[in-house]
Amino acid sequence: MSEERMTERSNQLKEKIIGLFSCGTIVEQLNLVDTLQHLSVDHHFHEKIDSTLRSAHAGEFNSSSLHHVVLRFRILRQQGFWVSPGIH
């Protein structure tokens, strides 16, 4: 595969991932952020991740799933957002 073709394919895949940010719930978006961070490719999606985190921080978050609550808490805290450890 030529370098030009690999760059083109890489850009296509990035666009598909960016599209994933626009659909789904905030929990699905946080799972996507978590996955991108684990794969160490989150730097390619800095703007979308920042936008998602700001939405997750500013918006009301109600979930009965401990996993979802902990995911939101961990990701926001890791990125420097203040999140109360208490129950509201």
C-alpha positions, 0 to 999 in steps of 0.5 A: 500500500502506498503512503498516499493511500494509507494517509487517505485511509487514515483520514477516512477512518478518522472521519468515521470516528468523528461521526460516532461522537455526534450520535449516541448518548453521553455515556456512549460518547464517554465510552468512545473517549475511554476507548480512544484513550486506551488505544492512545489515539485520543490526540487525533480527536482533541476537539471532539473529546473536549466538546464531549467532556464539556457537555458531560460536565455541564449537563445533568447526569442521571444514571442508575449504573455504577459503571456509567457514574464511575466512567464519567467521574474518572474521565472528567477528573483525569482531564482536569474537570472538578466533579464532586465525589459526593452523592447529590 
